[in-house]
Amino acid sequence: MTIDTGKLRSHEHDNWFVKIPIILFRLYPHLEGFTVETAGFYGYLRSWCQNKPSHRLYGKTWLNQREIEAQAGLSPYKIRQHTAILCRYDLLNVTKSDRIPNKLIYEPLEPLTYAEFYEKYEIEEMTK
């Protein structure tokens, strides 16, 4: 089975749609703490990623928490909770800005393939 990993592409070429790999909705919610809302938060972060390959922050987003709260309608607690879960399952790197104090830089990472997921989490492969 070929998995579309949804590599980041320029918004100019995809009419402002962000691809979110389907594995985030089908398998990751089987993991402790991961919900469909967490997958949506992952997609939200990806939608704000820098899409210019020559930019030093390509593939990263640097919204502040107040912007995320206002746009996504999530409380600070939920933002921290989803961020921690995405980091726990290697779907997100979070670093501090070296230029602006208290500014976080989010880097959404590619999810595992189906085979990698089943192997890593020792979950039996589900029939379709």
N, C-alpha and C positions, 0 to 999 in steps of 0.2 A: 504494500500500500504506500503510495506516495503522499507525503504530508506537506501541505503548503504552509511554510513557516511564516508567511506574511512579512517578509523583509520590508523594512521601512522604505517607502518610496516618496518621491516629491508629491506634495499635495496638488501641484499643478497638473500632474498626469493622472491622478486618480479621482478627480472631481471632489476632493475633500472627504473621501471615505478612508477610514483607517481599517486595515486588515487585522483581525484578531484571530489567531489560530484556534480552531474549533476544539482542540484538546483542552483548552482552558475552561470550556463549558461542559465538556463531556467527562473528563477524567480528574482534573485537578480538584473539583468539589468533593471527591472521595477522600481527600486529605484533610486531616484535622484542622479546623479553623478556616479553611478555604471555602468561600461561597461564590455564587454567581455574582454577587455584588463586588467581591474582590476581583473577579475577572473583568467586571465593568470598570473598576478603578484602574486596573492595568491598561485597559483600552483608552481610558481618559488620559492617562499619562503619555501613552504613545501618541495620542492625537496632538499633543503639544511639543513633540520632539522636534528639534532643529533638523531640517531636511536638506540643508545645503552641505554636500559632501566636503567642501573646502573649509567649512566652519570648524573651529577647534572644539565645539561642543556638539558636533554632529551626532544624532541619535540620542541626545539627552534633552531634558527639559528642566527648567529652573524657576517654576512658579513658586510664589511664597504661599504659606498655609492659608492666609486670608483669601487669596485669589482662588485657591482650590475650594475652600469652604463656600465662597459665593457662587462659583460656577458649577460645582458638582453637588452642592447641597448636602455636604457631609460635615459632621461635627469634627472638631479637632481630635477627639477620641477615636472616631471611626477612621480618620485619615491615618493616624498613628497605627491603629490596629491593622488596616489593610497593608500599609507600608511594611510592617513587621512580618506579616504573613508572606507577602511577595518576596521579601528578603530571605525568609526562612526556606522557601522552596526555590531559591536561585532564579527568580524571575525579575529581580530588581537590585541594582546597586545604588546606594545612596551615599553621596560624599558631600562634604562641606565645601562651599565656595572658597577659593583662595583670595578672592577679591572683595566679597561683600560679607560682613559678619552676619552670622545666624541665617545664612541663605543655603538651602539644600539644593543639590543637583541630583536629579533622578535619571537613572539609565535603565529603561526597560530592556530585559534580556530575552533571548529566544527561549521558548519552552522546550522541554524534552520532546523527542519523537515518541510515538506510541510505544515502540519497542523499548526504548530507554526508560520510559515511565514504568512499564510493567516490570522490567528488570529491577530498577532502583527501589520501587516501593513494594515489590513482591506481591502485586495484586494480580489475580488471575485475569487473563485476557477475556473480555466480555464478548459474547457472540453478538452479531449484528441483527 
